[in-house]
Amino acid sequence: MTVKRILLPKLPTDIIDEVYKSIEVGTNQAFEGDNASYKTDQYAWIAANQIVQDWCNANISPDIYWGVQVITSDMPVHKDLGTQLKFNYIIDSGGDNVVTNFYNDNFELTSSTTCDLNTWYILDVATHHDVKNIEQGKQRVSITGRILP
């Protein structure tokens, strides 16, 4: 399994508003420390604010650290370091044809998926993967929960 759609509660509108507040605050903070945000030219992982953390802990799982993922352009093939699996809830797709591709260790394509809005997925991010077709001027926004090995 590289990606699987899972049935979990949809984020309410007020929590989605809080996600965007987390982005606004997170992009203005230092990117260092244990649970700090992480940013590159095309990607940011931002610690979700306490309101989002509390909702996700109460409605999904208290055993997962929740953050906000923002992708502003295509992501190259990579593996997430220090994380085996991630929950991912797509709030903004970043375009009409955005796709997540998975590859074997020889970088041969093994599967591709298009993630639907307002839907939860679990992804094997220890497998090589990329994200393609982010449209210029758009961003892919999601809630992500890290499951550490």
C-alpha positions as protocol buffer text, in pm:
chain_id: "A"
residue {
  index: 1
  type: MET
  ca { x: 0 y: 0 z: 0 }
}
residue {
  index: 2
  type: THR
  ca { x: 140 y: 339 z: -97 }
}
residue {
  index: 3
  type: VAL
  ca { x: -180 y: 541 z: -60 }
}
residue {
  index: 4
  type: LYS
  ca { x: -526 y: 459 z: 70 }
}
residue {
  index: 5
  type: ARG
  ca { x: -839 y: 668 z: 107 }
}
residue {
  index: 6
  type: ILE
  ca { x: -969 y: 643 z: 463 }
}
residue {
  index: 7
  type: LEU
  ca { x: -1304 y: 733 z: 613 }
}
residue {
  index: 8
  type: LEU
  ca { x: -1252 y: 993 z: 883 }
}
residue {
  index: 9
  type: PRO
  ca { x: -1453 y: 1305 z: 973 }
}
residue {
  index: 10
  type: LYS
  ca { x: -1437 y: 1601 z: 736 }
}
residue {
  index: 11
  type: LEU
  ca { x: -1280 y: 1918 z: 873 }
}
residue {
  index: 12
  type: PRO
  ca { x: -1543 y: 2177 z: 967 }
}
residue {
  index: 13
  type: THR
  ca { x: -1522 y: 2520 z: 803 }
}
residue {
  index: 14
  type: ASP
  ca { x: -1400 y: 2687 z: 1123 }
}
residue {
  index: 15
  type: ILE
  ca { x: -1111 y: 2440 z: 1148 }
}
residue {
  index: 16
  type: ILE
  ca { x: -1018 y: 2501 z: 782 }
}
residue {
  index: 17
  type: ASP
  ca { x: -1011 y: 2874 z: 864 }
}
residue {
  index: 18
  type: GLU
  ca { x: -771 y: 2790 z: 1149 }
}
residue {
  index: 19
  type: VAL
  ca { x: -550 y: 2596 z: 906 }
}
residue {
  index: 20
  type: TYR
  ca { x: -505 y: 2912 z: 700 }
}
residue {
  index: 21
  type: LYS
  ca { x: -432 y: 3107 z: 1020 }
}
residue {
  index: 22
  type: SER
  ca { x: -161 y: 2849 z: 1099 }
}
residue {
  index: 23
  type: ILE
  ca { x: -10 y: 2912 z: 756 }
}
residue {
  index: 24
  type: GLU
  ca { x: -15 y: 3289 z: 806 }
}
residue {
  index: 25
  type: VAL
  ca { x: 153 y: 3267 z: 1146 }
}
residue {
  index: 26
  type: GLY
  ca { x: 383 y: 2979 z: 1051 }
}
residue {
  index: 27
  type: THR
  ca { x: 535 y: 3152 z: 751 }
}
residue {
  index: 28
  type: ASN
  ca { x: 640 y: 3435 z: 982 }
}
residue {
  index: 29
  type: GLN
  ca { x: 817 y: 3222 z: 1242 }
}
residue {
  index: 30
  type: ALA
  ca { x: 1163 y: 3072 z: 1273 }
}
residue {
  index: 31
  type: PHE
  ca { x: 1202 y: 2732 z: 1109 }
}
residue {
  index: 32
  type: GLU
  ca { x: 1402 y: 2549 z: 1374 }
}
residue {
  index: 33
  type: GLY
  ca { x: 1358 y: 2337 z: 1688 }
}
residue {
  index: 34
  type: ASP
  ca { x: 1202 y: 1999 z: 1767 }
}
residue {
  index: 35
  type: ASN
  ca { x: 848 y: 2037 z: 1634 }
}
residue {
  index: 36
  type: ALA
  ca { x: 919 y: 2347 z: 1434 }
}
residue {
  index: 37
  type: SER
  ca { x: 811 y: 2427 z: 1086 }
}
residue {
  index: 38
  type: TYR
  ca { x: 1019 y: 2333 z: 784 }
}
residue {
  index: 39
  type: LYS
  ca { x: 1038 y: 2525 z: 460 }
}
residue {
  index: 40
  type: THR
  ca { x: 1199 y: 2498 z: 116 }
}
residue {
  index: 41
  type: ASP
  ca { x: 1133 y: 2692 z: -205 }
}
residue {
  index: 42
  type: GLN
  ca { x: 838 y: 2469 z: -299 }
}
residue {
  index: 43
  type: TYR
  ca { x: 732 y: 2314 z: 31 }
}
residue {
  index: 44
  type: ALA
  ca { x: 644 y: 2412 z: 388 }
}
residue {
  index: 45
  type: TRP
  ca { x: 545 y: 2199 z: 685 }
}
residue {
  index: 46
  type: ILE
  ca { x: 399 y: 2424 z: 951 }
}
residue {
  index: 47
  type: ALA
  ca { x: 296 y: 2322 z: 1301 }
}
residue {
  index: 48
  type: ALA
  ca { x: -82 y: 2347 z: 1321 }
}
residue {
  index: 49
  type: ASN
  ca { x: -214 y: 2593 z: 1578 }
}
residue {
  index: 50
  type: GLN
  ca { x: -364 y: 2465 z: 1903 }
}
residue {
  index: 51
  type: ILE
  ca { x: -724 y: 2483 z: 1780 }
}
residue {
  index: 52
  type: VAL
  ca { x: -640 y: 2254 z: 1485 }
}
residue {
  index: 53
  type: GLN
  ca { x: -430 y: 2025 z: 1710 }
}
residue {
  index: 54
  type: ASP
  ca { x: -718 y: 1995 z: 1957 }
}
residue {
  index: 55
  type: TRP
  ca { x: -977 y: 1915 z: 1686 }
}
residue {
  index: 56
  type: CYS
  ca { x: -753 y: 1654 z: 1522 }
}
residue {
  index: 57
  type: ASN
  ca { x: -663 y: 1499 z: 1859 }
}
residue {
  index: 58
  type: ALA
  ca { x: -1032 y: 1474 z: 1960 }
}
residue {
  index: 59
  type: ASN
  ca { x: -1169 y: 1360 z: 1622 }
}
residue {
  index: 60
  type: ILE
  ca { x: -884 y: 1163 z: 1461 }
}
residue {
  index: 61
  type: SER
  ca { x: -611 y: 1058 z: 1707 }
}
residue {
  index: 62
  type: PRO
  ca { x: -429 y: 1210 z: 2004 }
}
residue {
  index: 63
  type: ASP
  ca { x: -121 y: 1001 z: 1920 }
}
residue {
  index: 64
  type: ILE
  ca { x: -29 y: 1193 z: 1606 }
}
residue {
  index: 65
  type: TYR
  ca { x: 144 y: 1528 z: 1568 }
}
residue {
  index: 66
  type: TRP
  ca { x: -60 y: 1746 z: 1333 }
}
residue {
  index: 67
  type: GLY
  ca { x: 74 y: 2004 z: 1092 }
}
residue {
  index: 68
  type: VAL
  ca { x: -14 y: 2198 z: 781 }
}
residue {
  index: 69
  type: GLN
  ca { x: 155 y: 2111 z: 453 }
}
residue {
  index: 70
  type: VAL
  ca { x: 181 y: 2370 z: 177 }
}
residue {
  index: 71
  type: ILE
  ca { x: 321 y: 2281 z: -166 }
}
residue {
  index: 72
  type: THR
  ca { x: 366 y: 2573 z: -407 }
}
residue {
  index: 73
  type: SER
  ca { x: 531 y: 2393 z: -702 }
}
residue {
  index: 74
  type: ASP
  ca { x: 615 y: 2042 z: -816 }
}
residue {
  index: 75
  type: MET
  ca { x: 801 y: 1832 z: -559 }
}
residue {
  index: 76
  type: PRO
  ca { x: 1088 y: 1613 z: -681 }
}
residue {
  index: 77
  type: VAL
  ca { x: 1110 y: 1242 z: -605 }
}
residue {
  index: 78
  type: HIS
  ca { x: 1195 y: 1197 z: -237 }
}
residue {
  index: 79
  type: LYS
  ca { x: 1131 y: 996 z: 79 }
}
residue {
  index: 80
  type: ASP
  ca { x: 1017 y: 1169 z: 397 }
}
residue {
  index: 81
  type: LEU
  ca { x: 1289 y: 1136 z: 657 }
}
residue {
  index: 82
  type: GLY
  ca { x: 1192 y: 1014 z: 1003 }
}
residue {
  index: 83
  type: THR
  ca { x: 832 y: 934 z: 906 }
}
residue {
  index: 84
  type: GLN
  ca { x: 686 y: 607 z: 783 }
}
residue {
  index: 85
  type: LEU
  ca { x: 322 y: 697 z: 728 }
}
residue {
  index: 86
  type: LYS
  ca { x: 128 y: 1024 z: 704 }
}
residue {
  index: 87
  type: PHE
  ca { x: -236 y: 1109 z: 728 }
}
residue {
  index: 88
  type: ASN
  ca { x: -322 y: 1374 z: 472 }
}
residue {
  index: 89
  type: TYR
  ca { x: -646 y: 1573 z: 430 }
}
residue {
  index: 90
  type: ILE
  ca { x: -656 y: 1781 z: 112 }
}
residue {
  index: 91
  type: ILE
  ca { x: -801 y: 2130 z: 160 }
}
residue {
  index: 92
  type: ASP
  ca { x: -676 y: 2289 z: -163 }
}
residue {
  index: 93
  type: SER
  ca { x: -549 y: 2065 z: -444 }
}
residue {
  index: 94
  type: GLY
  ca { x: -314 y: 2316 z: -607 }
}
residue {
  index: 95
  type: GLY
  ca { x: -465 y: 2260 z: -950 }
}
residue {
  index: 96
  type: ASP
  ca { x: -698 y: 2044 z: -1154 }
}
residue {
  index: 97
  type: ASN
  ca { x: -450 y: 1769 z: -1246 }
}
residue {
  index: 98
  type: VAL
  ca { x: -222 y: 1738 z: -944 }
}
residue {
  index: 99
  type: VAL
  ca { x: -93 y: 1383 z: -902 }
}
residue {
  index: 100
  type: THR
  ca { x: 115 y: 1200 z: -644 }
}
residue {
  index: 101
  type: ASN
  ca { x: 341 y: 936 z: -798 }
}
residue {
  index: 102
  type: PHE
  ca { x: 513 y: 648 z: -617 }
}
residue {
  index: 103
  type: TYR
  ca { x: 832 y: 476 z: -729 }
}
residue {
  index: 104
  type: ASN
  ca { x: 1030 y: 167 z: -639 }
}
residue {
  index: 105
  type: ASP
  ca { x: 1396 y: 187 z: -531 }
}
residue {
  index: 106
  type: ASN
  ca { x: 1500 y: 183 z: -899 }
}
residue {
  index: 107
  type: PHE
  ca { x: 1283 y: 495 z: -951 }
}
residue {
  index: 108
  type: GLU
  ca { x: 1038 y: 308 z: -1172 }
}
residue {
  index: 109
  type: LEU
  ca { x: 682 y: 437 z: -1144 }
}
residue {
  index: 110
  type: THR
  ca { x: 467 y: 192 z: -947 }
}
residue {
  index: 111
  type: SER
  ca { x: 146 y: 392 z: -894 }
}
residue {
  index: 112
  type: SER
  ca { x: -14 y: 734 z: -933 }
}
residue {
  index: 113
  type: THR
  ca { x: -306 y: 889 z: -754 }
}
residue {
  index: 114
  type: THR
  ca { x: -511 y: 1205 z: -766 }
}
residue {
  index: 115
  type: CYS
  ca { x: -635 y: 1305 z: -420 }
}
residue {
  index: 116
  type: ASP
  ca { x: -987 y: 1440 z: -383 }
}
residue {
  index: 117
  type: LEU
  ca { x: -1063 y: 1754 z: -185 }
}
residue {
  index: 118
  type: ASN
  ca { x: -1194 y: 1723 z: 171 }
}
residue {
  index: 119
  type: THR
  ca { x: -1084 y: 1361 z: 188 }
}
residue {
  index: 120
  type: TRP
  ca { x: -845 y: 1179 z: 420 }
}
residue {
  index: 121
  type: TYR
  ca { x: -564 y: 958 z: 290 }
}
residue {
  index: 122
  type: ILE
  ca { x: -289 y: 758 z: 450 }
}
residue {
  index: 123
  type: LEU
  ca { x: 37 y: 756 z: 256 }
}
residue {
  index: 124
  type: ASP
  ca { x: 352 y: 547 z: 281 }
}
residue {
  index: 125
  type: VAL
  ca { x: 600 y: 834 z: 269 }
}
residue {
  index: 126
  type: ALA
  ca { x: 899 y: 607 z: 330 }
}
residue {
  index: 127
  type: THR
  ca { x: 847 y: 507 z: -36 }
}
residue {
  index: 128
  type: HIS
  ca { x: 993 y: 729 z: -310 }
}
residue {
  index: 129
  type: HIS
  ca { x: 723 y: 972 z: -422 }
}
residue {
  index: 130
  type: ASP
  ca { x: 672 y: 1308 z: -590 }
}
residue {
  index: 131
  type: VAL
  ca { x: 392 y: 1558 z: -646 }
}
residue {
  index: 132
  type: LYS
  ca { x: 341 y: 1693 z: -998 }
}
residue {
  index: 133
  type: ASN
  ca { x: 126 y: 1944 z: -1185 }
}
residue {
  index: 134
  type: ILE
  ca { x: 93 y: 2213 z: -917 }
}
residue {
  index: 135
  type: GLU
  ca { x: -40 y: 2509 z: -1115 }
}
residue {
  index: 136
  type: GLN
  ca { x: 156 y: 2834 z: -1111 }
}
residue {
  index: 137
  type: GLY
  ca { x: 17 y: 3075 z: -853 }
}
residue {
  index: 138
  type: LYS
  ca { x: -171 y: 2798 z: -668 }
}
residue {
  index: 139
  type: GLN
  ca { x: -81 y: 2596 z: -364 }
}
residue {
  index: 140
  type: ARG
  ca { x: -171 y: 2253 z: -235 }
}
residue {
  index: 141
  type: VAL
  ca { x: -281 y: 2281 z: 127 }
}
residue {
  index: 142
  type: SER
  ca { x: -344 y: 1988 z: 356 }
}
residue {
  index: 143
  type: ILE
  ca { x: -356 y: 1881 z: 717 }
}
residue {
  index: 144
  type: THR
  ca { x: -95 y: 1617 z: 774 }
}
residue {
  index: 145
  type: GLY
  ca { x: -37 y: 1389 z: 1066 }
}
residue {
  index: 146
  type: ARG
  ca { x: 304 y: 1235 z: 1113 }
}
residue {
  index: 147
  type: ILE
  ca { x: 327 y: 875 z: 1225 }
}
residue {
  index: 148
  type: LEU
  ca { x: 684 y: 811 z: 1336 }
}
residue {
  index: 149
  type: PRO
  ca { x: 841 y: 464 z: 1299 }
}
